[in-house]
Amino acid sequence: MNKTKIAALFARLKAANPAPRTELEYRSSFELLLAVILSAQATDRSVNLATRELYKHANTPQAILALGVEGLSGYIRSIGLFNTKASNIIATCRLLIERHDGKVPQSREALEALPGVGRKTANVILNVAFGHPTIAVDTHIFRVANRTGIARGTTVRAVEDRLLKRVPQEYLHDAHHWLILHGRYVCLARTPKCPQCLIADLCEYPHKTPAHPPESN
């Protein structure tokens, strides 16, 4: 996809949703960090249901650490891999207190040094909490970037690097949200909703779904 089409694509996404936001619920950078760690291989809805109750009782590194792995597990048991996530979160809280005065660091290196925090999670925190122009490539963004032709690549990192180069600077901060929401609700994995897609004419996907699928005999 050429630069003109990419700019037009993001202009439409912005017009339709001028101020996109993550669907994870949070009130601080720490709450966001925990929510993103919990969201790995889980839906935002399931994470929000768990954290609404958790954050009523503990929403600081000190309070979460006081719960311990067992206490924290009780709040997040409905989320996949909750034991591993509870262990990582407790270890992360300990490091935040010991190394960062209980605050979420604003550098990629420091974030990725936290248990349970990889490049994608760090990108979300840097973008959403601190306003950095980063793009966290998840399965939705990977699919949309490849299908549309915005930034094709065989690996998550390749797609991320190409998006950072190809997305116009004015759209870079919010590109993460637009692409993930588009993949979550329109450009679905099995059957994309091409007839309802506002960028269908710009998209270079060769197998677009028809407005009226042929009837089976």
SETIBA-12915 format. One record per residue (C-alpha): residue in three letters; chain; x, y, z; residue number from 1. Coordinates in steps of 0.05 Angstrom, whole numbers, plus 5000, padded with zeros to 4 digits. Each point is the difference from the previous one (the first is absolute). Last residue first. Layout:
// residues N
<code ALA; unit A; x X; y Y; z Z; pos NUM>
...
This chain:
// residues 217
<code ASN; unit A; x 4452; y 4490; z 4935; pos 217>
<code SER; unit A; x 5038; y 5052; z 5040; pos 216>
<code GLU; unit A; x 4981; y 5073; z 4990; pos 215>
<code PRO; unit A; x 5055; y 5047; z 4980; pos 214>
<code PRO; unit A; x 5023; y 5049; z 5054; pos 213>
<code HIS; unit A; x 4966; y 5068; z 4995; pos 212>
<code ALA; unit A; x 5046; y 5059; z 5013; pos 211>
<code PRO; unit A; x 5059; y 4958; z 4979; pos 210>
<code THR; unit A; x 5058; y 4982; z 5047; pos 209>
<code LYS; unit A; x 5067; y 5029; z 4977; pos 208>
<code HIS; unit A; x 5050; y 4949; z 4975; pos 207>
<code PRO; unit A; x 5054; y 5043; z 4967; pos 206>
<code TYR; unit A; x 5015; y 5043; z 5061; pos 205>
<code GLU; unit A; x 5026; y 5066; z 4973; pos 204>
<code CYS; unit A; x 4958; y 5046; z 5044; pos 203>
<code LEU; unit A; x 4985; y 5069; z 4973; pos 202>
<code ASP; unit A; x 4930; y 4984; z 4975; pos 201>
<code ALA; unit A; x 4986; y 4961; z 5064; pos 200>
<code ILE; unit A; x 5019; y 5058; z 5046; pos 199>
<code LEU; unit A; x 4932; y 5013; z 5031; pos 198>
<code CYS; unit A; x 4987; y 4925; z 5009; pos 197>
<code GLN; unit A; x 4927; y 4980; z 5002; pos 196>
<code PRO; unit A; x 5002; y 4958; z 4935; pos 195>
<code CYS; unit A; x 5069; y 4973; z 5021; pos 194>
<code LYS; unit A; x 4977; y 4970; z 5066; pos 193>
<code PRO; unit A; x 5058; y 4952; z 5004; pos 192>
<code THR; unit A; x 4982; y 4927; z 5006; pos 191>
<code ARG; unit A; x 5050; y 4956; z 5037; pos 190>
<code ALA; unit A; x 5047; y 5049; z 5033; pos 189>
<code LEU; unit A; x 4954; y 5060; z 5005; pos 188>
<code CYS; unit A; x 5017; y 5065; z 4965; pos 187>
<code VAL; unit A; x 4940; y 5036; z 5030; pos 186>
<code TYR; unit A; x 4994; y 4996; z 5076; pos 185>
<code ARG; unit A; x 5066; y 4976; z 5029; pos 184>
<code GLY; unit A; x 5044; y 5016; z 4940; pos 183>
<code HIS; unit A; x 4973; y 5070; z 4993; pos 182>
<code LEU; unit A; x 5006; y 5010; z 5075; pos 181>
<code ILE; unit A; x 5073; y 4977; z 4998; pos 180>
<code LEU; unit A; x 5016; y 5044; z 4940; pos 179>
<code TRP; unit A; x 4968; y 5064; z 5028; pos 178>
<code HIS; unit A; x 5031; y 4990; z 5069; pos 177>
<code HIS; unit A; x 5071; y 4989; z 4976; pos 176>
<code ALA; unit A; x 4995; y 5057; z 4949; pos 175>
<code ASP; unit A; x 4985; y 5050; z 5055; pos 174>
<code HIS; unit A; x 5070; y 5028; z 5011; pos 173>
<code LEU; unit A; x 5022; y 4989; z 4928; pos 172>
<code TYR; unit A; x 4945; y 5039; z 4966; pos 171>
<code GLU; unit A; x 5035; y 5067; z 4992; pos 170>
<code GLN; unit A; x 5066; y 4965; z 4986; pos 169>
<code PRO; unit A; x 4974; y 4964; z 4938; pos 168>
<code VAL; unit A; x 5000; y 4924; z 5008; pos 167>
<code ARG; unit A; x 5054; y 4970; z 4955; pos 166>
<code LYS; unit A; x 5063; y 4998; z 5043; pos 165>
<code LEU; unit A; x 4968; y 4981; z 5066; pos 164>
<code LEU; unit A; x 4955; y 4951; z 4963; pos 163>
<code ARG; unit A; x 5061; y 4968; z 4968; pos 162>
<code ASP; unit A; x 5035; y 4989; z 5066; pos 161>
<code GLU; unit A; x 4938; y 4971; z 5033; pos 160>
<code VAL; unit A; x 4986; y 4953; z 4941; pos 159>
<code ALA; unit A; x 5072; y 4974; z 5002; pos 158>
<code ARG; unit A; x 4996; y 4992; z 5076; pos 157>
<code VAL; unit A; x 4936; y 4959; z 4995; pos 156>
<code THR; unit A; x 5030; y 4954; z 4948; pos 155>
<code THR; unit A; x 4983; y 4982; z 4928; pos 154>
<code GLY; unit A; x 4991; y 5072; z 4978; pos 153>
<code ARG; unit A; x 4952; y 5045; z 4962; pos 152>
<code ALA; unit A; x 4991; y 5071; z 5020; pos 151>
<code ILE; unit A; x 4940; y 5039; z 4973; pos 150>
<code GLY; unit A; x 4982; y 4944; z 4952; pos 149>
<code THR; unit A; x 4929; y 4993; z 5025; pos 148>
<code ARG; unit A; x 5007; y 4927; z 5018; pos 147>
<code ASN; unit A; x 5069; y 5005; z 5030; pos 146>
<code ALA; unit A; x 4988; y 5060; z 5045; pos 145>
<code VAL; unit A; x 4931; y 4975; z 5019; pos 144>
<code ARG; unit A; x 5024; y 4931; z 5020; pos 143>
<code PHE; unit A; x 5060; y 5024; z 5041; pos 142>
<code ILE; unit A; x 4957; y 5053; z 5032; pos 141>
<code HIS; unit A; x 4949; y 4948; z 5022; pos 140>
<code THR; unit A; x 5052; y 4949; z 5023; pos 139>
<code ASP; unit A; x 5036; y 5052; z 5042; pos 138>
<code VAL; unit A; x 5049; y 5053; z 4976; pos 137>
<code ALA; unit A; x 5012; y 5053; z 5053; pos 136>
<code ILE; unit A; x 5012; y 5065; z 4962; pos 135>
<code THR; unit A; x 5041; y 5056; z 5030; pos 134>
<code PRO; unit A; x 4993; y 5076; z 4996; pos 133>
<code HIS; unit A; x 5012; y 5012; z 5074; pos 132>
<code GLY; unit A; x 4942; y 5029; z 5039; pos 131>
<code PHE; unit A; x 5019; y 4978; z 5070; pos 130>
<code ALA; unit A; x 4944; y 4954; z 5023; pos 129>
<code VAL; unit A; x 4971; y 4978; z 4933; pos 128>
<code ASN; unit A; x 5062; y 4999; z 4956; pos 127>
<code LEU; unit A; x 5056; y 4981; z 5048; pos 126>
<code ILE; unit A; x 4954; y 4951; z 5037; pos 125>
<code VAL; unit A; x 4976; y 4967; z 4936; pos 124>
<code ASN; unit A; x 5071; y 4996; z 4972; pos 123>
<code ALA; unit A; x 5025; y 4967; z 5065; pos 122>
<code THR; unit A; x 4945; y 4948; z 4994; pos 121>
<code LYS; unit A; x 5020; y 4984; z 4929; pos 120>
<code ARG; unit A; x 5075; y 4998; z 5016; pos 119>
<code GLY; unit A; x 4992; y 4952; z 5058; pos 118>
<code VAL; unit A; x 4976; y 5012; z 5071; pos 117>
<code GLY; unit A; x 4984; y 4938; z 5041; pos 116>
<code PRO; unit A; x 5057; y 5012; z 5049; pos 115>
<code LEU; unit A; x 5027; y 5072; z 4995; pos 114>
<code ALA; unit A; x 5065; y 5011; z 4962; pos 113>
<code GLU; unit A; x 4959; y 5017; z 4938; pos 112>
<code LEU; unit A; x 4974; y 5062; z 5036; pos 111>
<code ALA; unit A; x 5070; y 5024; z 5020; pos 110>
<code GLU; unit A; x 5027; y 4992; z 4929; pos 109>
<code ARG; unit A; x 4939; y 5033; z 4969; pos 108>
<code SER; unit A; x 5006; y 5062; z 5043; pos 107>
<code GLN; unit A; x 4943; y 5034; z 5036; pos 106>
<code PRO; unit A; x 5003; y 4962; z 5065; pos 105>
<code VAL; unit A; x 4936; y 4984; z 5039; pos 104>
<code LYS; unit A; x 5007; y 5028; z 5070; pos 103>
<code GLY; unit A; x 5009; y 4964; z 5066; pos 102>
<code ASP; unit A; x 5065; y 5036; z 5015; pos 101>
<code HIS; unit A; x 5030; y 4973; z 4935; pos 100>
<code ARG; unit A; x 5051; y 4947; z 5020; pos 99>
<code GLU; unit A; x 4976; y 4966; z 5064; pos 98>
<code ILE; unit A; x 4926; y 5019; z 4996; pos 97>
<code LEU; unit A; x 4993; y 4986; z 4926; pos 96>
<code LEU; unit A; x 5041; y 4937; z 5008; pos 95>
<code ARG; unit A; x 4954; y 4972; z 5054; pos 94>
<code CYS; unit A; x 4938; y 5018; z 4959; pos 93>
<code THR; unit A; x 5030; y 4963; z 4940; pos 92>
<code ALA; unit A; x 5012; y 4938; z 5041; pos 91>
<code ILE; unit A; x 4928; y 5001; z 5025; pos 90>
<code ILE; unit A; x 4976; y 5011; z 4928; pos 89>
<code ASN; unit A; x 5042; y 4943; z 4973; pos 88>
<code SER; unit A; x 4975; y 4951; z 5052; pos 87>
<code ALA; unit A; x 4927; y 5021; z 4989; pos 86>
<code LYS; unit A; x 5009; y 4994; z 4924; pos 85>
<code THR; unit A; x 5028; y 4930; z 5007; pos 84>
<code ASN; unit A; x 4943; y 4978; z 5044; pos 83>
<code PHE; unit A; x 4947; y 5036; z 4958; pos 82>
<code LEU; unit A; x 5019; y 4965; z 4936; pos 81>
<code GLY; unit A; x 4930; y 5017; z 4972; pos 80>
<code ILE; unit A; x 4958; y 5050; z 5039; pos 79>
<code SER; unit A; x 4943; y 4978; z 5045; pos 78>
<code ARG; unit A; x 5049; y 4989; z 5058; pos 77>
<code ILE; unit A; x 5019; y 5074; z 5000; pos 76>
<code TYR; unit A; x 4974; y 5021; z 5068; pos 75>
<code GLY; unit A; x 5018; y 4937; z 5038; pos 74>
<code SER; unit A; x 5067; y 4998; z 4966; pos 73>
<code LEU; unit A; x 5019; y 5065; z 5034; pos 72>
<code GLY; unit A; x 4992; y 4970; z 5069; pos 71>
<code GLU; unit A; x 5040; y 4938; z 4982; pos 70>
<code VAL; unit A; x 5056; y 5038; z 4966; pos 69>
<code GLY; unit A; x 5007; y 5050; z 5057; pos 68>
<code LEU; unit A; x 4947; y 5049; z 5021; pos 67>
<code ALA; unit A; x 5051; y 5047; z 5031; pos 66>
<code LEU; unit A; x 5035; y 5006; z 4933; pos 65>
<code ILE; unit A; x 4935; y 5026; z 4970; pos 64>
<code ALA; unit A; x 4993; y 5053; z 5054; pos 63>
<code GLN; unit A; x 5073; y 5023; z 4993; pos 62>
<code PRO; unit A; x 4998; y 5002; z 4924; pos 61>
<code THR; unit A; x 4936; y 5041; z 5003; pos 60>
<code ASN; unit A; x 4929; y 4982; z 4980; pos 59>
<code ALA; unit A; x 4975; y 4954; z 5056; pos 58>
<code HIS; unit A; x 4930; y 4990; z 5028; pos 57>
<code LYS; unit A; x 4954; y 5036; z 4950; pos 56>
<code TYR; unit A; x 5054; y 4987; z 4947; pos 55>
<code LEU; unit A; x 4988; y 4925; z 5005; pos 54>
<code GLU; unit A; x 4925; y 5005; z 4989; pos 53>
<code ARG; unit A; x 5003; y 5042; z 4937; pos 52>
<code THR; unit A; x 5064; y 4962; z 4981; pos 51>
<code ALA; unit A; x 4964; y 4934; z 4989; pos 50>
<code LEU; unit A; x 4943; y 5024; z 4957; pos 49>
<code ASN; unit A; x 5047; y 5045; z 4961; pos 48>
<code VAL; unit A; x 5046; y 4942; z 4985; pos 47>
<code SER; unit A; x 4943; y 4957; z 4974; pos 46>
<code ARG; unit A; x 4976; y 5057; z 4956; pos 45>
<code ASP; unit A; x 5070; y 5014; z 4973; pos 44>
<code THR; unit A; x 5003; y 4928; z 4976; pos 43>
<code ALA; unit A; x 5055; y 4952; z 5021; pos 42>
<code GLN; unit A; x 5062; y 4971; z 4968; pos 41>
<code ALA; unit A; x 5041; y 5056; z 5031; pos 40>
<code SER; unit A; x 4950; y 5048; z 5032; pos 39>
<code LEU; unit A; x 5026; y 4990; z 5071; pos 38>
<code ILE; unit A; x 5066; y 5035; z 4985; pos 37>
<code VAL; unit A; x 4961; y 5056; z 4966; pos 36>
<code ALA; unit A; x 4954; y 5008; z 5060; pos 35>
<code LEU; unit A; x 5059; y 5002; z 5049; pos 34>
<code LEU; unit A; x 5035; y 5054; z 4961; pos 33>
<code LEU; unit A; x 4936; y 5040; z 4992; pos 32>
<code GLU; unit A; x 4988; y 4999; z 5075; pos 31>
<code PHE; unit A; x 5071; y 5024; z 5010; pos 30>
<code SER; unit A; x 4993; y 5056; z 4949; pos 29>
<code SER; unit A; x 4939; y 5024; z 5037; pos 28>
<code ARG; unit A; x 4924; y 5000; z 4993; pos 27>
<code TYR; unit A; x 4990; y 4936; z 4960; pos 26>
<code GLU; unit A; x 4948; y 4964; z 4958; pos 25>
<code LEU; unit A; x 5025; y 4962; z 4939; pos 24>
<code GLU; unit A; x 4962; y 5020; z 4937; pos 23>
<code THR; unit A; x 5060; y 5042; z 4978; pos 22>
<code ARG; unit A; x 4981; y 5068; z 4973; pos 21>
<code PRO; unit A; x 4985; y 5033; z 4934; pos 20>
<code ALA; unit A; x 4991; y 5075; z 4996; pos 19>
<code PRO; unit A; x 4977; y 5020; z 4930; pos 18>
<code ASN; unit A; x 4962; y 4936; z 4984; pos 17>
<code ALA; unit A; x 4966; y 5002; z 4932; pos 16>
<code ALA; unit A; x 5041; y 5059; z 4976; pos 15>
<code LYS; unit A; x 5063; y 4969; z 5027; pos 14>
<code LEU; unit A; x 4988; y 4934; z 4963; pos 13>
<code ARG; unit A; x 4986; y 5039; z 4937; pos 12>
<code ALA; unit A; x 5064; y 5041; z 5005; pos 11>
<code PHE; unit A; x 5037; y 4936; z 5015; pos 10>
<code LEU; unit A; x 4979; y 4969; z 4934; pos 9>
<code ALA; unit A; x 5013; y 5064; z 4961; pos 8>
<code ALA; unit A; x 5072; y 5004; z 5027; pos 7>
<code ILE; unit A; x 5012; y 4927; z 4983; pos 6>
<code LYS; unit A; x 4971; y 5011; z 4930; pos 5>
<code THR; unit A; x 5047; y 5058; z 4987; pos 4>
<code LYS; unit A; x 5060; y 4963; z 5028; pos 3>
<code ASN; unit A; x 4993; y 4940; z 4955; pos 2>
<code MET; unit A; x 4971; y 4933; z 5019; pos 1>
